[in-house]
Amino acid sequence: MRVILYGCGDFSYVIEYLQVALKALQLPAYASFDPQDSSSHVPVDVMATELRTLDQLKRQYGLRVQENIAALQARGVTVELGVNAVGHPSYGPFDLVIFRNPHTGNYGSSQDPSMTSYLEAIGSNNGLFQGVLAQTHHTRVPYGLVLITVVGWPYLGKNPKSQLGFQGLQLENVNYAREYGNAAGLEFLRHINFGPQWVARNTGGTFQADEIGLLYRDATHWLDLRELEHTMRAYDEDRVPAWCKLHPDYEAMRRKIGK
Ligand SMILES: C[S@@+](CC[C@H](N)C(=O)[O-])C[C@H]1O[C@@H](n2cnc3c(N)ncnc32)[C@H](O)[C@@H]1O
């Protein structure tokens, strides 16, 4: 199973978060994770990425970034810096694409009475969210999963400062979440409430908020189920490629061919 994470910030949370995400998605690999055992390799093929360069990250977070990256690499995680989630060289394809709390770093300014800066902030974050969804077209396998978690304004449209928050992405509204997915060829599956979490800002600080996962699946429609059947017959059950297990007809096919 192959996983890519975008925008990993200071890279401090990657292993624990992966375990939580795989568990929430009921993907069996989570059971083999022991986040506390720093000597064990992670049981899935993981690429952890971030937009900023090492120098930029060190300026923002200090030397701990390098330590966090080294610890991930020691556990078998591939780390790539300078990776723009809305357009990058072709890696993958991946069974699971994750972006935890995408944010451009544009927060708007409370000093700006015209609210123009808030609108710009909403626009830039809107662009990032939609851009990431669209870009997964190149990085996801058929039926691959895309998990984006969001917290608070501008995503949930609940900015108490002004009504402008309601012009945010309003992703708590299932129809909005669905429409964003449809535009990118993704089927919206469900929300996952990860509960209160310590959430990082681009600038390094943290705050506590409910983190909501938006789970999408590649909406490719296979016209011919024979490909699924053929592939499943060709492999032992524990070696069946991940795309088969993500296929909506996997269980039915398993019963049909008696595996
Ligand atoms: C709010 S921080 C979240 C950091 C981390 N994911 C976490 O949850 O702790 C947003 C992150 O997205 C990154 N980012 C912003 N725009 C990006 C882009 N176009 N491609 C990849 N990462 C981006 C930022 O550099 C920053 O690390």
The ligand as a MOL file (V3000), in Angstrom:
LIG
                    3D

  0  0  0     0  0            999 V3000
M  V30 BEGIN CTAB
M  V30 COUNTS 27 29 0 0 0
M  V30 BEGIN ATOM
M  V30 1 C -1.6990 24.7530 8.6620 0
M  V30 2 S -0.1420 24.0260 8.1680 0 CHG=1
M  V30 3 C -0.4070 22.3220 8.5850 0
M  V30 4 C 0.8810 21.5550 8.7290 0
M  V30 5 C 0.6900 20.0690 9.0030 0
M  V30 6 N -0.0200 19.4080 7.9060 0
M  V30 7 C -0.0430 19.8370 10.3130 0
M  V30 8 O -1.2280 19.4620 10.2840 0
M  V30 9 O 0.5880 20.0290 11.3510 0 CHG=-1
M  V30 10 C -0.3350 24.0240 6.3830 0
M  V30 11 C 0.8490 23.3980 5.6490 0
M  V30 12 O 0.5320 23.3610 4.2600 0
M  V30 13 C 1.7090 23.6990 3.5390 0
M  V30 14 N 1.2990 24.1710 2.2050 0
M  V30 15 C 0.7110 25.3330 1.8720 0
M  V30 16 N 0.5280 25.3830 0.5460 0
M  V30 17 C 0.9760 24.2150 0.0210 0
M  V30 18 C 1.0790 23.6660 -1.2850 0
M  V30 19 N 0.6670 24.3450 -2.3640 0
M  V30 20 N 1.6090 22.4350 -1.4320 0
M  V30 21 C 2.0430 21.7400 -0.3670 0
M  V30 22 N 1.9910 22.2010 0.8970 0
M  V30 23 C 1.4750 23.4280 1.0920 0
M  V30 24 C 2.3620 24.7550 4.3990 0
M  V30 25 O 3.7240 24.9130 4.0580 0
M  V30 26 C 2.1460 24.1780 5.7890 0
M  V30 27 O 3.1580 23.2890 6.1640 0
M  V30 END ATOM
M  V30 BEGIN BOND
M  V30 1 1 1 2
M  V30 2 1 2 3
M  V30 3 1 2 10
M  V30 4 1 3 4
M  V30 5 1 4 5
M  V30 6 1 5 6
M  V30 7 1 5 7
M  V30 8 2 7 8
M  V30 9 1 7 9
M  V30 10 1 10 11
M  V30 11 1 11 12
M  V30 12 1 11 26
M  V30 13 1 12 13
M  V30 14 1 13 14
M  V30 15 1 13 24
M  V30 16 1 14 15
M  V30 17 1 14 23
M  V30 18 2 15 16
M  V30 19 1 16 17
M  V30 20 1 17 18
M  V30 21 2 17 23
M  V30 22 1 18 19
M  V30 23 2 18 20
M  V30 24 1 20 21
M  V30 25 2 21 22
M  V30 26 1 22 23
M  V30 27 1 24 25
M  V30 28 1 24 26
M  V30 29 1 26 27
M  V30 END BOND
M  V30 END CTAB
M  END
